[in-house]
Amino acid sequence: MSGDQWWFCLKHMAVEPEKGCPNKDRLGPYATRDEAAAALQTAAARNKSWQESDKEWDDD
């Protein structure tokens, strides 16, 4: 890894390099620009997985 980090800005709904909006407005860091571009889909998939795990836990 080259040390570059990418972020997804929730304020501007855009991928940003390390120098960008404050971290409170961003998701990341991500290793690649493509990973940052998929940040919302990644977060949605993780949330779904966690909700399913919570449901399984609650059902036990």
C-alpha positions in Angstrom: 0.0 0.0 0.0 1.4 3.4 -0.9 0.0 5.2 2.1 -2.7 7.0 0.1 -6.1 7.0 1.8 -9.4 7.8 0.3 -12.6 8.9 2.0 -16.3 9.3 1.1 -17.7 12.7 2.0 -21.3 12.5 3.2 -21.7 16.2 2.9 -20.7 16.3 -0.8 -21.5 12.7 -1.6 -18.1 12.4 -3.3 -14.8 10.6 -2.9 -12.0 12.7 -1.5 -8.3 12.3 -0.9 -6.9 12.5 2.6 -6.9 16.3 2.5 -10.6 17.1 2.4 -13.6 17.7 4.6 -13.5 17.1 8.3 -13.6 13.4 9.3 -16.9 13.9 11.1 -18.4 14.3 7.6 -16.7 11.3 6.0 -16.6 7.5 5.9 -13.2 6.0 5.7 -10.3 5.7 5.3 -10.3 3.3 2.4 -7.2 2.0 0.6 -8.4 2.8 -2.9 -10.6 5.3 -4.6 -13.0 2.5 -5.8 -13.4 1.2 -2.2 -14.3 4.8 -1.1 -16.8 5.1 -3.9 -18.5 2.0 -2.7 -18.6 3.2 0.9 -22.4 3.6 1.1 -23.0 0.1 -0.3 -20.4 -1.3 2.1 -22.0 0.4 5.1 -25.4 -0.9 4.0 -24.2 -4.4 3.6 -22.5 -4.3 7.0 -25.6 -2.9 8.7 -27.7 -5.6 7.2 -25.3 -8.3 8.4 -25.2 -6.8 11.9 -29.0 -6.6 12.0 -29.3 -10.2 11.0 -26.8 -11.2 13.6 -28.7 -9.2 16.2 -32.0 -10.9 15.2 -30.4 -14.4 15.5 -29.0 -13.3 19.0 -32.5 -12.1 20.0 -34.2 -15.2 18.8 -32.0 -17.5 20.9 
